[in-house]
Amino acid sequence: MKGVVLTGGHGTRLRPLTHTGPKQLIPIANKPNVLYCIEDLRDAGITDIGIILGDNMPEKVQEFLGDGSAFGVRFTYIVQGAPRGIAHAIGCARAFVGADAFCVYLGDNLLKGGIRAIVQDFERARREAGILLCPVAHPEWFGVAEVSEDGSILSLVEKPQNPRSNLALVGIYLLRPSIFGIIDRLAPSWRNELEVTDAIEGLRTQRGGVHAYVVKGWWKDTGRPEDILDANRLILEDLEPLDEGTREEGVQITGRVRIGKGTVIARGTVIRGPAVIGEGCVIGPASYVGPYTSIGDRSRLVGADIEGSIVIGDAVIETRNKIVNSLIGRHAVIGSAEGRLPRGQQLVVGENSVLFL
């Protein structure tokens, strides 16, 4: 079996972060989202992986991932270009897939528990197709499946006004080359995209054998800032503590905390886990890092107070104002307004930013 990982899309809901790179490279618990997907495939025994590239700085994906050897896999890069839908992206992988079964994994998804058991069942039962599903609170926001008692798919509808179930399509699909003929005959949706729900529904009606796999753990589609923060909290729940940094006097660290090499925790700083701090950081003096916070490499916090947030990296935070539930981009600078005249907040705000002052 081969793997196909999608790294396209414009990530409009994550601007301005996606003005400088694809959304799949945004780190969650200090690891780019796409790596969780690749590790799931690798741990399921899938090591020959096609990476579908979009048109939002695809060179950054290639630069980060390389040939795959650093992650125990082998990559083939496939250019989709402008986003024309998930089904179109899958169709671009036809030559790479050849006659093999394959697993499609959207590069901005996170799944607890991995896919190994599901891949094994798919291959053992020689199913025509398998889709992963997860119960959600708002199924009308997703593609929704109606499932029979034996696990067969009865219907698939994209963002229905009146959902027949609460089972949303997770961005992971187990397929065979039979899907390509279906994609060839698809008409674009109202979004002018080739919808994967339409492709799998066509496969179900023409070939049958589409099986539902309801995931046991959690699933996150990290398409919005709040989803990324939720995913960060979920990942940190399982954090294994490790301290490779240096502590000065008067530092307090409680709970599960991971500290990278070359990082200095300066005097008077308090860190409460779960939290992860990258390499080459300076935290303090007199700073507070609260639970569910990820601080990326080479960041500096001076007298800062932050909790439940992600600092992507190379940032400087020097304000006493408490920062909570925030997503702070690379090279951001958050300074103190204390003593500056005229009094007031001084801001440089990017597109799609949201502030609470």
DOPA-720132 format. One record per residue (C-alpha): residue number from 1; x negated, y negated, z negated. Coordinates in steps of 0.02 Angstrom, whole numbers, m for minus. Example, Ala and Ser with C-alpha at 12.3 -4.5 7.8 and 13.67 -1.06 7.14 Angstrom:
BEGIN
+-----+--------+--------+--------+
| num |      X |      Y |      Z |
+-----+--------+--------+--------+
|   1 |   m615 |    225 |   m390 |
|   2 |   m684 |     53 |   m357 |
+-----+--------+--------+--------+
END
This chain:
BEGIN
+-----+--------+--------+--------+
| num |      X |      Y |      Z |
+-----+--------+--------+--------+
|   1 |      0 |      0 |      0 |
|   2 |    m56 |   m177 |     39 |
|   3 |    m19 |   m340 |    m49 |
|   4 |     40 |   m506 |     23 |
|   5 |     26 |   m662 |    m87 |
|   6 |    110 |   m823 |    m34 |
|   7 |     18 |   m985 |    m74 |
|   8 |    112 |  m1106 |     38 |
|   9 |    248 |  m1233 |      3 |
|  10 |    232 |  m1419 |    m31 |
|  11 |    270 |  m1410 |   m218 |
|  12 |    372 |  m1570 |   m211 |
|  13 |    445 |  m1544 |   m385 |
|  14 |    268 |  m1542 |   m456 |
|  15 |    207 |  m1704 |   m381 |
|  16 |     90 |  m1793 |   m414 |
|  17 |     m6 |  m1636 |   m468 |
|  18 |     19 |  m1558 |   m296 |
|  19 |    m50 |  m1711 |   m207 |
|  20 |   m222 |  m1642 |   m246 |
|  21 |   m197 |  m1456 |   m219 |
|  22 |    m73 |  m1313 |   m198 |
|  23 |     45 |  m1277 |   m343 |
|  24 |    m20 |  m1098 |   m354 |
|  25 |   m186 |  m1164 |   m419 |
|  26 |   m110 |  m1257 |   m568 |
|  27 |   m180 |  m1170 |   m723 |
|  28 |    m71 |  m1088 |   m853 |
|  29 |   m164 |  m1048 |  m1014 |
|  30 |   m319 |  m1107 |   m919 |
|  31 |   m301 |   m981 |   m776 |
|  32 |   m230 |  m1028 |   m605 |
|  33 |    m56 |   m959 |   m577 |
|  34 |   m104 |   m861 |   m422 |
|  35 |   m232 |   m758 |   m520 |
|  36 |    m95 |   m681 |   m628 |
|  37 |    m12 |   m621 |   m467 |
|  38 |   m173 |   m550 |   m396 |
|  39 |   m212 |   m461 |   m560 |
|  40 |    m39 |   m382 |   m560 |
|  41 |    m69 |   m313 |   m385 |
|  42 |   m243 |   m252 |   m427 |
|  43 |   m183 |   m168 |   m588 |
|  44 |    m50 |    m78 |   m485 |
|  45 |   m187 |     m7 |   m373 |
|  46 |   m163 |   m131 |   m230 |
|  47 |   m332 |   m203 |   m181 |
|  48 |   m310 |   m246 |      4 |
|  49 |   m221 |   m414 |     m6 |
|  50 |   m168 |   m540 |    126 |
|  51 |   m162 |   m721 |     68 |
|  52 |    m33 |   m826 |    161 |
|  53 |    m96 |  m1004 |    177 |
|  54 |     17 |  m1156 |    193 |
|  55 |    m25 |  m1332 |    249 |
|  56 |    m56 |  m1412 |     78 |
|  57 |   m246 |  m1405 |     63 |
|  58 |   m263 |  m1219 |    103 |
|  59 |   m452 |  m1238 |     98 |
|  60 |   m441 |  m1257 |    m91 |
|  61 |   m358 |  m1085 |   m104 |
|  62 |   m496 |  m1008 |      1 |
|  63 |   m632 |  m1097 |    m95 |
|  64 |   m565 |  m1035 |   m262 |
|  65 |   m522 |   m857 |   m212 |
|  66 |   m667 |   m820 |    m96 |
|  67 |   m671 |   m646 |    m21 |
|  68 |   m589 |   m568 |   m174 |
|  69 |   m741 |   m474 |   m238 |
|  70 |   m747 |   m579 |   m397 |
|  71 |   m574 |   m510 |   m441 |
|  72 |   m600 |   m329 |   m386 |
|  73 |   m499 |   m345 |   m225 |
|  74 |   m521 |   m389 |    m41 |
|  75 |   m435 |   m539 |     40 |
|  76 |   m379 |   m570 |    218 |
|  77 |   m322 |   m749 |    250 |
|  78 |   m167 |   m775 |    356 |
|  79 |   m112 |   m949 |    413 |
|  80 |     72 |   m991 |    405 |
|  81 |     53 |  m1179 |    417 |
|  82 |    207 |  m1285 |    385 |
|  83 |    332 |  m1199 |    268 |
|  84 |    473 |  m1116 |    365 |
|  85 |    538 |  m1001 |    230 |
|  86 |    482 |   m847 |    136 |
|  87 |    542 |   m729 |    272 |
|  88 |    439 |   m825 |    400 |
|  89 |    286 |   m811 |    287 |
|  90 |    313 |   m623 |    273 |
|  91 |    327 |   m611 |    462 |
|  92 |    156 |   m693 |    478 |
|  93 |     81 |   m541 |    391 |
|  94 |    137 |   m416 |    524 |
|  95 |    m36 |   m385 |    600 |
|  96 |   m117 |   m372 |    428 |
|  97 |     13 |   m249 |    362 |
|  98 |     11 |   m134 |    514 |
|  99 |    102 |     28 |    474 |
| 100 |     80 |     16 |    285 |
| 101 |    205 |    m18 |    148 |
| 102 |    170 |   m183 |     60 |
| 103 |    211 |   m287 |    m92 |
| 104 |    251 |   m471 |    m70 |
| 105 |    212 |   m579 |   m221 |
| 106 |    252 |   m765 |   m226 |
| 107 |     98 |   m853 |   m294 |
| 108 |    195 |   m966 |   m414 |
| 109 |    278 |   m823 |   m510 |
| 110 |    234 |   m746 |   m677 |
| 111 |    295 |   m578 |   m739 |
| 112 |    266 |   m497 |   m907 |
| 113 |    220 |   m314 |   m899 |
| 114 |    156 |   m308 |   m721 |
| 115 |    220 |   m203 |   m575 |
| 116 |    122 |    m40 |   m588 |
| 117 |    269 |     71 |   m638 |
| 118 |    381 |     m9 |   m506 |
| 119 |    254 |     18 |   m367 |
| 120 |    231 |    199 |   m420 |
| 121 |    420 |    231 |   m414 |
| 122 |    435 |    146 |   m244 |
| 123 |    300 |    255 |   m168 |
| 124 |    357 |    416 |   m253 |
| 125 |    539 |    393 |   m198 |
| 126 |    486 |    330 |    m25 |
| 127 |    613 |    191 |    m33 |
| 128 |    645 |     79 |    116 |
| 129 |    636 |    m78 |     10 |
| 130 |    638 |   m131 |   m171 |
| 131 |    672 |   m300 |   m249 |
| 132 |    638 |   m357 |   m426 |
| 133 |    781 |   m439 |   m520 |
| 134 |    795 |   m530 |   m685 |
| 135 |    948 |   m590 |   m783 |
| 136 |    956 |   m781 |   m786 |
| 137 |   1066 |   m912 |   m867 |
| 138 |   1101 |  m1005 |   m704 |
| 139 |   1111 |   m879 |   m562 |
| 140 |   1182 |  m1011 |   m445 |
| 141 |   1006 |  m1085 |   m434 |
| 142 |    933 |   m924 |   m360 |
| 143 |    959 |   m786 |   m237 |
| 144 |   1080 |   m668 |   m325 |
| 145 |   1103 |   m479 |   m308 |
| 146 |   1254 |   m370 |   m343 |
| 147 |   1195 |   m198 |   m398 |
| 148 |   1283 |    m29 |   m407 |
| 149 |   1266 |     91 |   m553 |
| 150 |   1135 |    194 |   m460 |
| 151 |   1025 |     42 |   m430 |
| 152 |   1071 |     11 |   m248 |
| 153 |   1098 |   m166 |   m188 |
| 154 |   1278 |   m203 |   m140 |
| 155 |   1253 |   m384 |    m84 |
| 156 |   1127 |   m526 |    m83 |
| 157 |   1174 |   m710 |    m76 |
| 158 |   1061 |   m863 |    m84 |
| 159 |   1117 |   m991 |   m217 |
| 160 |   1301 |   m938 |   m221 |
| 161 |   1432 |  m1057 |   m290 |
| 162 |   1519 |   m911 |   m375 |
| 163 |   1386 |   m781 |   m417 |
| 164 |   1442 |   m599 |   m427 |
| 165 |   1308 |   m561 |   m558 |
| 166 |   1175 |   m647 |   m662 |
| 167 |   1033 |   m551 |   m578 |
| 168 |    915 |   m668 |   m488 |
| 169 |    785 |   m614 |   m360 |
| 170 |    612 |   m620 |   m434 |
| 171 |    482 |   m674 |   m306 |
| 172 |    416 |   m497 |   m286 |
| 173 |    472 |   m380 |   m145 |
| 174 |    420 |   m203 |    m98 |
| 175 |    439 |   m179 |     89 |
| 176 |    396 |    m74 |    241 |
| 177 |    362 |   m132 |    420 |
| 178 |    548 |   m108 |    461 |
| 179 |    575 |   m282 |    388 |
| 180 |    486 |   m365 |    534 |
| 181 |    620 |   m321 |    662 |
| 182 |    751 |   m395 |    546 |
| 183 |    650 |   m555 |    526 |
| 184 |    634 |   m570 |    716 |
| 185 |    823 |   m583 |    730 |
| 186 |    853 |   m705 |    587 |
| 187 |    930 |   m875 |    619 |
| 188 |    868 |  m1023 |    516 |
| 189 |    974 |  m1070 |    366 |
| 190 |   1044 |  m1244 |    331 |
| 191 |    871 |  m1282 |    259 |
| 192 |    797 |  m1238 |    430 |
| 193 |    706 |  m1093 |    348 |
| 194 |    707 |   m905 |    372 |
| 195 |    777 |   m844 |    206 |
| 196 |    709 |   m687 |    124 |
| 197 |    883 |   m651 |     53 |
| 198 |    952 |   m647 |    232 |
| 199 |    811 |   m531 |    286 |
| 200 |    838 |   m407 |    145 |
| 201 |   1027 |   m415 |    165 |
| 202 |   1003 |   m375 |    350 |
| 203 |    890 |   m230 |    303 |
| 204 |   1021 |   m166 |    181 |
| 205 |   1164 |   m170 |    307 |
| 206 |   1062 |    m98 |    451 |
| 207 |    948 |     26 |    365 |
| 208 |   1011 |     47 |    186 |
| 209 |    901 |    103 |     43 |
| 210 |    864 |    m64 |    m39 |
| 211 |    836 |    m25 |   m223 |
| 212 |    848 |   m143 |   m372 |
| 213 |    716 |   m149 |   m508 |
| 214 |    774 |   m251 |   m657 |
| 215 |    621 |   m316 |   m749 |
| 216 |    605 |   m272 |   m934 |
| 217 |    505 |   m423 |   m993 |
| 218 |    512 |   m607 |   m948 |
| 219 |    492 |   m687 |   m778 |
| 220 |    451 |   m866 |   m735 |
| 221 |    459 |   m959 |   m571 |
| 222 |    340 |  m1104 |   m606 |
| 223 |    412 |  m1227 |   m481 |
| 224 |    445 |  m1368 |   m605 |
| 225 |    341 |  m1449 |   m744 |
| 226 |    455 |  m1380 |   m879 |
| 227 |    437 |  m1205 |   m806 |
| 228 |    247 |  m1219 |   m812 |
| 229 |    254 |  m1272 |   m995 |
| 230 |    373 |  m1128 |  m1035 |
| 231 |    256 |  m1006 |   m948 |
| 232 |    109 |  m1076 |  m1045 |
| 233 |    200 |  m1041 |  m1208 |
| 234 |    243 |   m864 |  m1155 |
| 235 |     65 |   m824 |  m1103 |
| 236 |     m7 |   m897 |  m1263 |
| 237 |    107 |   m785 |  m1366 |
| 238 |     m7 |   m640 |  m1316 |
| 239 |   m171 |   m735 |  m1332 |
| 240 |   m321 |   m640 |  m1397 |
| 241 |   m427 |   m756 |  m1507 |
| 242 |   m609 |   m787 |  m1462 |
| 243 |   m729 |   m923 |  m1522 |
| 244 |   m880 |   m956 |  m1410 |
| 245 |   m896 |  m1140 |  m1458 |
| 246 |   m979 |  m1240 |  m1596 |
| 247 |   m893 |  m1310 |  m1751 |
| 248 |   m949 |  m1460 |  m1851 |
| 249 |   m910 |  m1485 |  m2035 |
| 250 |   m732 |  m1513 |  m2092 |
| 251 |   m649 |  m1421 |  m1948 |
| 252 |   m491 |  m1320 |  m1981 |
| 253 |   m438 |  m1184 |  m1859 |
| 254 |   m287 |  m1075 |  m1897 |
| 255 |   m190 |   m948 |  m1794 |
| 256 |   m244 |   m871 |  m1629 |
| 257 |   m363 |   m989 |  m1540 |
| 258 |   m481 |   m961 |  m1393 |
| 259 |   m627 |  m1081 |  m1375 |
| 260 |   m742 |  m1078 |  m1223 |
| 261 |   m931 |  m1085 |  m1208 |
| 262 |  m1016 |  m1252 |  m1234 |
| 263 |   m865 |  m1329 |  m1319 |
| 264 |   m892 |  m1432 |  m1478 |
| 265 |   m756 |  m1448 |  m1608 |
| 266 |   m807 |  m1609 |  m1697 |
| 267 |   m785 |  m1654 |  m1879 |
| 268 |   m614 |  m1681 |  m1954 |
| 269 |   m523 |  m1591 |  m1812 |
| 270 |   m376 |  m1474 |  m1842 |
| 271 |   m325 |  m1340 |  m1717 |
| 272 |   m171 |  m1231 |  m1744 |
| 273 |   m142 |  m1086 |  m1627 |
| 274 |    m91 |  m1012 |  m1517 |
| 275 |   m201 |  m1126 |  m1414 |
| 276 |   m338 |  m1111 |  m1284 |
| 277 |   m481 |  m1233 |  m1257 |
| 278 |   m593 |  m1216 |  m1105 |
| 279 |   m780 |  m1230 |  m1081 |
| 280 |   m885 |  m1386 |  m1103 |
| 281 |   m754 |  m1483 |  m1200 |
| 282 |   m775 |  m1603 |  m1346 |
| 283 |   m626 |  m1598 |  m1464 |
| 284 |   m635 |  m1733 |  m1596 |
| 285 |   m686 |  m1810 |  m1706 |
| 286 |   m525 |  m1819 |  m1805 |
| 287 |   m413 |  m1741 |  m1672 |
| 288 |   m264 |  m1625 |  m1687 |
| 289 |   m223 |  m1487 |  m1562 |
| 290 |    m57 |  m1405 |  m1604 |
| 291 |     21 |  m1239 |  m1555 |
| 292 |     54 |  m1192 |  m1373 |
| 293 |    m77 |  m1310 |  m1303 |
| 294 |   m202 |  m1272 |  m1164 |
| 295 |   m351 |  m1387 |  m1140 |
| 296 |   m446 |  m1364 |   m977 |
| 297 |   m634 |  m1366 |   m952 |
| 298 |   m739 |  m1521 |   m982 |
| 299 |   m602 |  m1619 |  m1069 |
| 300 |   m633 |  m1740 |  m1211 |
| 301 |   m512 |  m1781 |  m1352 |
| 302 |   m558 |  m1920 |  m1474 |
| 303 |   m440 |  m1954 |  m1618 |
| 304 |   m303 |  m1874 |  m1514 |
| 305 |   m143 |  m1785 |  m1568 |
| 306 |    m72 |  m1661 |  m1442 |
| 307 |     47 |  m1513 |  m1451 |
| 308 |    143 |  m1398 |  m1334 |
| 309 |     52 |  m1467 |  m1183 |
| 310 |    m65 |  m1426 |  m1039 |
| 311 |   m219 |  m1531 |  m1001 |
| 312 |   m278 |  m1464 |   m834 |
| 313 |   m459 |  m1518 |   m858 |
| 314 |   m592 |  m1654 |   m845 |
| 315 |   m476 |  m1770 |   m943 |
| 316 |   m510 |  m1899 |  m1078 |
| 317 |   m379 |  m1930 |  m1213 |
| 318 |   m417 |  m2066 |  m1341 |
| 319 |   m248 |  m2122 |  m1406 |
| 320 |   m172 |  m2097 |  m1579 |
| 321 |      3 |  m2087 |  m1504 |
| 322 |     63 |  m1907 |  m1518 |
| 323 |     75 |  m1814 |  m1352 |
| 324 |    201 |  m1670 |  m1344 |
| 325 |    270 |  m1558 |  m1206 |
| 326 |    163 |  m1643 |  m1074 |
| 327 |     74 |  m1588 |   m916 |
| 328 |    m83 |  m1692 |   m892 |
| 329 |   m175 |  m1684 |   m727 |
| 330 |   m359 |  m1666 |   m690 |
| 331 |   m469 |  m1820 |   m721 |
| 332 |   m328 |  m1908 |   m813 |
| 333 |   m376 |  m2043 |   m938 |
| 334 |   m259 |  m2084 |  m1081 |
| 335 |   m332 |  m2226 |  m1184 |
| 336 |   m279 |  m2324 |  m1336 |
| 337 |   m187 |  m2491 |  m1318 |
| 338 |   m238 |  m2540 |  m1495 |
| 339 |   m320 |  m2710 |  m1499 |
| 340 |   m287 |  m2746 |  m1315 |
| 341 |   m203 |  m2908 |  m1263 |
| 342 |    m72 |  m2941 |  m1205 |
| 343 |     13 |  m2807 |  m1310 |
| 344 |    106 |  m2673 |  m1216 |
| 345 |     85 |  m2510 |  m1123 |
| 346 |    m31 |  m2508 |   m972 |
| 347 |     12 |  m2372 |   m847 |
| 348 |    m37 |  m2301 |   m679 |
| 349 |    108 |  m2186 |   m637 |
| 350 |    108 |  m2063 |   m493 |
| 351 |    254 |  m2004 |   m387 |
| 352 |    384 |  m1897 |   m476 |
| 353 |    310 |  m1937 |   m647 |
| 354 |    420 |  m1942 |   m802 |
| 355 |    369 |  m2043 |   m956 |
| 356 |    442 |  m2064 |  m1131 |
| 357 |    357 |  m2210 |  m1221 |
+-----+--------+--------+--------+
END
